[in-house]
Amino acid sequence: MTASTPATAPAKSAVKRDRTHYLYIAVIIAVALGIAVGLIWPDAGVELKPLGTGFVNLIKMMISPIIFCTIVLGIGSVRKAAKVGAVGGIALGYFLAMSLVALGIGLVVGNILHPGDGLHLTEALKASGHDQVSSEALPPVEFALSIIPVTFVSAFTEGQVLQTLLVALLTGFALQAMGSVGQPVLRGVEHIQRLVFRILGMVMWAAPIGAFGAIAAVVGSAGMDALKSLAVLMLGFYITCFLFVFIVLGTLLRVVAGLNIFTLFKYLAREFLLILSTSSSESALPRLIAKMEHLGVSKPVVGITVPTGYSFNLDGTMIYMTMASLYIADALGTPMSIGEQIPLLLFLLVASKGAAGVSGAGLATLAGGLQSHKPALVDGVGLIVGIDRFMSEARAVTNFAGNAVATVLIGTWTKEIDRERVAQVLAGQAPFDEKTLLDHGDEGAEPSDAHADVPEQGGEKELAKA
């Protein structure tokens, strides 16, 4: 009996890895088929959009419970509340600094390329631009108040990440104050976390269908003509995002954490593929939380940095709004001076926080910000509607990359990262469990054994002992 156990385990593990490998091969094939359908039968491609929307909605359905469980377990199991406050303060300071850097890079590239020169605006495009002004985007004060849910439970039903974050923080601090009395509740939350991640693992098998529908709809609706006419803007935007990610973020990651950004991105390759196939960085948010914890960053840092970053660390969106504003101004024949550009972009920086969680937030925020600060430019938003989904690919990838790097950096600054674990994971010696998305060993293991094989981090020690 003893001899048969180790022989069985590797075979089981191998089958599990093979299955997930086939899943992502299927996603790649689905993307290729979606592009083909969108080009050959554009009308049919557009009709397939609900497939992509449905898959992304399935992922979004899991975001609130995952964030709640992660933050409650992270905060509830540490002794000092000051540690959580330090993480939040460092995170917000870093997010603001990176947003300004992203705006600056977009400003420089946009002023060099002048991609909007020589374009003409029709009445139809003007109307299309005004249609993008979203009534969902809120001014800063109302946005701050909207973070407070109507009821405790509504934070989970309205799909607003920051509301869930607030409720989870309050719950975590309350359990922390309860001490040993709160340990049974933490155990219950840990069991719920396992259940939620298992459901997410099941949902991921619908990824090829979602990828096929999303890509077919994007290609079918935009078409090649739109891509050709706006190629300069798209190319400039892609280059700017590339420079920001691999030069700015890559340098920070190397200097602060001593890691190679290509190695980190190789570890997150499946998440990048998921984002590219759905045009949504939210589709990878639950997996980013799981993978950052697996990498060796402590639960409190992951639980606070990742959800907050998805609302406040939108580097790709910052670059997009900068270049799109300059493009529109040039296309309308009213180029802005540097003195006009900087106030507009700072206004958009603030306005973007009021559109957190709004569907199509990049375009909606741009249109809403221009409507409030420089209404004459709203007419030109219609010029980029046709390629916005293609630009949203780069937006989403850049936002995701920024949040992944931010989690590692903040973990390093707060000394809440296990460097030995990081080296193991990035070297492939501790593979991520694609089935459960958790490091809990066998499915039948008790929560108290959850981290038996993983170096304990920070306050998780108390939870493991409980």
Residue, then its C-alpha position, 0 to 999 in steps of 0.5 A: m500500500t505504501a509503495s503504491t501511493p507515490a507511484t500514483a501521485p505523479a501520474k495523476s499530476a501529469v494528467k492534470r498538467d496535460r489537460t490544462h495544456y490542451l485547454y490553452i492550445a484550444v484557446i489559441i486555435a479558437v482565436a485563430l478561427g475567430i479572426a478567420v470568421g471575422l474577416i471572411w464573414p464579418d456580419a456573422g462574427v459580430e453576431l458571435k459577440p455574446l459568446g465572448t461577453g458570456f464568458v467574461n461575465l462568468i469570470k466577473m461572477m467569481i471576482s467578488p467572492i475571490i477578493f472577499c476570501t483573499i482579503v479576509l484570510g490575509i488580514g484576519s490572520v495577521r496580528k498588526a493592523a498597521k501592516v495592512g495600512a502600510v501596504g495600502g499607503i505604499a500601494l496608492g503612492y506607487f499607483l499615483a506615481m506610475s500613472l503620472v509616468a504613463l501619462g508622461i510617456g504617452l505625452v512624449v510619443g504623441n507629440i512626436l508622432h502626431p498621428g491625427d494629422g490629415l484626417h477628416l471628420t464626418e457628421a456620422l463620426k461626430a454623432s458616434g463620438h457623443d454616443q460614447v459619453s457614459s452616464e456611468a462615470l462619476p465625479p470624484v466625490e460621488f465615486a468615493l461615496s459609491i464605494i460604500p455599498v447599500t447593504f453588506v450583501s449588496a457589495f457582492t451582488e452589484g459587481q463593484v470591486l471597491q465595494t467588495l474590497l471595503v466590506a472585506l477589509l472591515t471583516g478582516f479587521a473585525l476577525q483580527a480584533m476577535g483573536s482566537v474566537g474568530q479562528p472558526v470563521l477564518r476556517g470557514v472562509e478558507h473552505i469557501q475560498r477552495l470552493v470558489f477557486r474550484i468553480l473558477g477552474m471549471v469555468m475556465w474550460a469555457a475559455p476557447i468558446g469565449a475567445f472565439g466569440a470575442i475575437a470574431a466580433v472584434v475583427g468583424s466589427a472593425g474590419m481591415d479598412a479601419l485598421k489601415s486608416l488608423a494604423v499609425l495611432m495603433l502602432g504608436f500606442y502599442i510601441t508606447c505600451f511596450l516601452f512602458v512595460f519593458i523599460v520602466l516596469g522592467t527596470l523597476l522590477r530588476v532594481v527593486a526585486g532583482l527579477n527579470i520581467f520576461t521570467l515573470f511574464k513567462y510565469l503569467a503567460r496563460e493569463f496574458l493569453l486569456i486577456l488577449s482572447t477576451s480583451s478584458s484584464e478582469s478575466a485574469l484578475p482571479r488567476l492573478i490573485a492565486k498566482m501571486e500568492h503561489l509565487g510567494v507574496s503574502k496574502p495581505v499584500v496580494g489581497i490589497t494590491v491587486p483589487t485596488g490596482y484594478s481601479f487605481n493602477l491603470d497604466g495602459t488606460m493612462i497611455y491610451m487617454t493621452m495619445a487618443s486626446l492628442y490624436i483627436a485634437d490633431a485630427l480636428g485641426t486644433p492641436m493643443s499646446i503643452g500648456e493645454q495638454i497637461p491640465l487636460l491629462l491631469f483631469l483625465l487622470v482623476a476622471s479615470k478613477g470615477a469610471a472604474g468598473v464601467s464597461g468599456a472604461g477606456l473609451a467612456t472615460l475619454a469621452g466623459g473627460l473631454q465632455s467635462h474639460k474640453p467639449a470641442l474634442v468630443d466630436g473626434v472620439g468617433l474617429i477611434v471607435g472603430i479600433d477601440r477594441f483593438m487598442s483595448e487589447a494593449r490597454a488590458v495587457t498593460n494594466f495587467a502587467g502593471n498590477a503584476v509588477a506592482t504586487v511584487l514590488i510592494g511585497t518587496w518594499t514591505k518585506e512580505i515576499d518569500r524570495e526563496r519561494v519566488a526563485q523556486v516558482l519562476a524556475g519551474q520547481a513549484p508548478f501552479d496547481e491549475k485544477t484548484l488554483l490553491d497551494h492546499g495539496d490534496e483536496g481532502a486536506e484540512p485548512s490547518d494543513a494548507h501551507a504545510d509544504v509552503p514557507e509561511q509568510g507573515g501573519e499566515k502562521e497564526l492561521a496555519k496553527a489554528 
